[in-house]
């Protein structure tokens, strides 16, 4: 949706927010943004798990690690030709987002990924640390 919004309103900042499970389904959309030079800011919240599923899949998680997800999404962004930056501390989040906004103003898509350990929660996990971006 961010790419469509950016095409419809090219002067606006358009932000795509993903979880690390969602990027498994739609990660190639970022490659499309790079290839087509659609400067969106993508922020990936990465807790290395399908966290919403932890409470409903305890046996599958225990036996088969069914909810575990991993990946270096900053490297993925760079491999697609975008700018990739990984952050690991909460105080790095705002500066990374500001750098991302500058990248989009320069006409480059940017993907940001946050990282934190998974925990059993009833609600989706919140961003605590990390960020990545395309060049």
C-alpha positions in Angstrom: 0.0 0.0 0.0 2.9 2.4 0.7 4.1 2.2 -2.9 0.6 3.0 -4.2 0.3 5.8 -1.8 3.7 7.2 -2.9 2.7 6.9 -6.6 -0.6 8.7 -5.9 1.0 11.4 -3.7 4.7 11.6 -4.7 5.4 14.6 -2.4 4.3 12.8 0.7 6.3 10.6 3.0 4.9 7.1 2.8 5.8 4.6 5.5 5.3 0.8 5.4 5.4 -1.0 8.7 6.1 -4.7 8.8 6.5 -7.5 11.3 9.2 -10.1 10.6 6.5 -12.6 9.7 4.9 -10.2 7.2 8.2 -9.7 5.4 8.1 -13.4 4.5 4.9 -12.8 2.6 5.6 -9.3 1.1 9.4 -8.8 1.3 9.7 -8.8 -2.5 7.6 -5.6 -2.4 10.8 -3.8 -1.2 12.7 -5.1 -4.2 9.9 -3.7 -6.4 10.3 -0.3 -4.7 14.0 -0.3 -5.3 13.7 -1.5 -8.9 11.0 1.0 -9.7 12.7 3.8 -7.7 9.7 4.3 -5.4 11.1 6.1 -2.4 9.1 4.6 0.6 10.3 4.2 4.1 9.8 0.6 5.4 10.2 -0.1 9.1 10.5 -3.8 10.1 9.7 -4.8 13.7 11.8 -7.9 14.2 11.4 -10.0 17.3 12.5 -13.3 15.6 9.1 -14.9 16.1 5.5 -15.0 14.9 4.7 -13.6 18.3 1.0 -13.5 17.9 1.1 -17.3 17.4 3.1 -18.2 20.4 0.2 -18.7 22.7 -1.8 -20.8 20.2 1.1 -23.0 19.0 3.0 -24.0 22.1 3.6 -27.6 21.1 4.6 -26.8 17.6 6.9 -24.1 18.8 8.5 -26.4 21.4 8.9 -29.4 19.1 9.5 -27.9 15.7 10.3 -24.2 16.4 7.3 -23.4 14.1 7.1 -19.8 15.2 10.8 -19.0 15.0 11.9 -16.6 12.2 15.4 -15.3 11.5 17.1 -13.2 9.0 19.4 -10.2 8.4 16.9 -7.9 6.8 19.3 -5.0 6.5 21.5 -7.3 4.3 18.4 -8.2 2.3 17.7 -4.5 1.7 21.3 -4.0 0.5 21.1 -7.1 -1.7 18.1 -5.6 -3.4 20.1 -2.4 -4.1 18.5 -0.5 -1.3 20.1 1.0 1.8 20.3 -1.4 4.8 21.1 -0.4 8.3 20.6 -2.5 11.4 20.2 -0.9 14.8 20.2 -2.6 18.2 19.7 0.1 20.8 16.5 2.0 21.5 18.3 5.3 21.3 19.2 4.6 17.7 15.6 4.3 16.5 14.8 8.0 16.0 18.1 8.9 14.3 17.7 5.9 12.0 14.1 7.0 11.1 15.4 10.5 10.4 18.1 9.0 8.1 15.4 7.0 6.4 13.3 10.1 5.7 16.4 11.8 4.2 17.0 8.7 2.0 13.4 8.9 0.7 13.7 12.6 0.0 16.8 11.7 -2.1 14.5 9.3 -4.0 15.8 6.1 -2.5 13.6 3.4 -0.8 14.6 2.6 2.7 13.9 -0.5 4.9 14.3 -0.3 8.6 14.3 -3.4 10.8 14.1 -3.6 14.6 15.3 -6.5 16.6 14.4 -7.8 20.0 14.0 -11.2 21.7 10.7 -13.0 21.5 8.5 -13.3 24.6 5.2 -14.9 25.1 2.6 -12.1 25.0 -1.1 -11.8 24.4 -0.6 -8.7 22.3 1.8 -8.0 19.5 5.3 -7.0 20.6 6.3 -3.4 20.8 9.4 -1.9 19.2 12.2 -1.7 21.7 15.4 -1.7 19.6 16.9 -2.0 16.1 16.4 -0.6 12.6 17.7 -1.3 9.0 17.4 0.6 5.7 17.9 0.4 1.9 20.3 2.8 0.0 
